[in-house]
Amino acid sequence: MAEANARFDEVLAIQASSRAWPLLAPVLGAALPGEPMGVHHGAGFLLLRLGPQEGWLCCAPERRDALERVVRPAIAQLQAQGVAVSAVDLGDAWPALELGGPDSFDWLAQGCALDARALGASRCARTRLAQAPVVLVPWPGGAGVTVRVERSYLDYVERWLEQARGGSSQMACPPARPL
């Protein structure tokens, strides 16, 4: 079954104006990927571009303090200069499930219209898996995918993936929300 991601459990969501991202690049050691839904694989971290002004800095727990010691003061300095930028810790809000092995993409295909295999290692996707909001981050080499899921859906997604893995054709879906 899917196991909690031990490599990049920490997530720092950075909201920044287009002016702020180039100023943060030297601090992060990487520029925000140029394309929406792009992924930069850094030394011990991932930088995901989820929108025009939104990025997620993902790292291992042992790297969190070192990254925050650099990122937080840089953000404070930019804010003092009137640049629109903020950072929020999302590690507990978006836990990671790791799906590896030859069938992992087939399990996802049972509940996700997006073909995660087609993303490659340089792209990520914000989508839905069995109607639950998720962020998919394929691994380099195509051996699997990290599924970040909103905490409130975690138990549901884990059970759904267990059913998908078992080949059940009867998948439970959360109730539809009124528009």
N, C-alpha and C positions, 0 to 999 in steps of 0.2 A: 504494500500500500504506500501511499504518499507519506513522506516523513518531513518533519519541520526542517527548513533550510538552515543548516549550521554555518554556512559561509557568509551570507549577506542578510542576516536577520535585521540589522539596523537600517532604518530608512529616515532620511532627513528630507522632507519636502521643501523645496525652495521655490517661492513665487518671486519672480523678478521681471522688471521691465526689460525691453530689448536693450536699453542702455546699460543695464546692470550686468547682464550675462558676460559680455567681453571683459568687464572689470573683475568678475569673479573667476574667470578662467585661470589666471596665474595662481590664485589661491587653491583652486581645486586640482590644479595640475592637468586640467583638461578643459577644452571648450565644450559647451553644450552641443550635442550632435546637431548638425545643420538641418536635418530633416525632422519633421514631426515623427514621433514614435521611433526615433533613433536611439541607439545604445552605444555608449563608449565603455569599453573594458579597460579599466585602469589597473594600476598596481595595487591590488587588494581592495578595489571598489568598482562599482558600476555607476555610471551616470546615465539615467534614462530621461529622455525628453518626451514628456507626456502631452505637452501642449505648447503654444507659442510662448507662454510665460511661466510654464510649470516644468520643473525638473525634480527627479528623485535621486538623491545620492544614497546609494546602498552600500553597506560595508559589513564586515565581520564585527562581532561585538568587541573584540580586542583592539580594533582600529578606531572605534567610535570616539573615544576621548581625544585621541590625537587629531582626528579630523575636525572635531568640534572646536578644539583649541585654536585652530587656524580659521575655520569658516565663520564662527560666531563673531569674533572681533572684526573680520572683514565686512560682514553684513552690517554691524553696528556703525562702522566707519562710513559705509556707503549711505546708510540711513541719515547719518549726521550731515552728509553732503546733499541731502534731498533726493536721493535716488530711491525709487520704489523697489524694495526687496524685503523679503521676510523668510524665515525658516521655521518649520514645525516638525517635531519628532513624530513620525508615523509608524515606528517599528512595531508597536503593540497593536496599532489599528489595522495594519495590513500584513498579517503573518504570511509566511511563505510555505508552500508545499512543493516538494521536489518530485517530479515524475520522470523516472528514467527507464531506459530499456526500449526495445524495439516496438512495443505496443503503446507506448505512452501517448503518441500523437493520435492513434486510433481511439483511445479512451476519450480524449478531448473532443474528437470529431463527433462523438455521439451526442454532445450537448452544446457544441459551439459551432456556429456557422462559419467562423474564420478558420482557415487552414493554417495552424500555427507552424507547421513544417515549412511553409512558404516564406515565413518571416526571415529565416536565417538568423545568425548570431548578432547581426548589426541592427536589428529592428525589434521592437516590442509592440504590444497592442493592448489597448484598454478595450475590453469587450465584455461579453457575458458568457458564463458557463452554466448551463442549466438554469438560466435566468438570474444568476447571481453575478454581481459586478466583480470582475477580476482584471488583473494585469498579467499578461503572458510574456515571459522573457525566455526565449529558447537558449539553450546552452551552446557554446562554441562546439563545433563538430557535429551538431545535430543529434546528440545522444539522449536528449531529454529536454525538459522545459520546467522553469520555475513558474508556479502559479501563485500570484499574490492575491489574496482574497480579503474582502472586508471582514473584520473579526466577527461581526454579527452573523455572517453566513458560513463561517468556518466549519462548524459541525455538519451543517447541511451539505456543503461541498465535499467534505471528507466522506460522508455516507454515500453521496451520489457517485463519487469516483470509485468507491468500493463496489457499488453495483455495476458501474461501467466496466470495471476490471473483471468482474465475474461474468460479464456477457449478458446480464439481464436486459431484456428488451423493455421491461416495465420500469421506467425511471420516474422517480418522484420529482415533481416540480413545485416550487413555492407558489402560493396563491397569486393570481394576477392582481396587480395594483390598478385601481381605477385611474383613468386619465384626468 
